[in-house]
Amino acid sequence: MSSKTAGISDEAVRAKTGKNWQEWFALLDSVNASEMSHKEIARYLYEKQDVPGWWAQMVTVGYEQARGLRQKNQSCDGDFQVGCSKTISVPLSALYEAWQDERQRRAWLADPDFTVRKATQDKSMRITWVDGRSSVSVYFYAKGENKSQVVVDHTKLADQEEVEVKRAYWAHNLGQLKQLLESQHAQ
């Protein structure tokens, strides 16, 4: 059984970076990475160890979690975040419209009165959530002519407890959205 850190196996991290987790942890400990910021660790990995950008981020997060510098779902700013996605058998434009149109939103979303800060048709929305504190980024992807995906990233959450509440919230509400849109488009 392979061990995983930050959701990534020893085998995967070794295949992409040349070292397993324990080797990375030992190397980072040797340069006092626990005293560095997230950005400094990632830069060190990228510039001094030739770790590709995405992998430098993943090794940094894994190290921070393993050393107790960051909890699961915690951003480098100290707040928490959660993501959820759903693939729905409708055209991309119908999925986007279900978010954009307030009347449609009320049919599937428990808290439809959020503030849209920025929207790009059929691509993305940046939202200030109804609590006035947290933010939601929504991304829309075409998966075929009559299939699309929505990805929700809810950020600036207070703690792990709120992460779990929002994870359940989004799973339920995106399930409601899927059911509503697929029933409308099946007619």
Secondary structure, DSSP 8 states (H G I E B T S, - for coil): ---EETTEEHHHHHHHHSS-HHHHHHHHHHTTGGGS-HHHHHHHHHHHS---HHHHHHHHHHHHHHTTSS-TTB-TTS-EEEEEEEEESS-HHHHHHHHH-HHHHHTT-S----EEEEEETTTEEEEE-TTSS-EEEEEEEEEETTEEEEEEEEEEESSHHHHHHHHHHHHHHHHHHHHHHHHHHT-
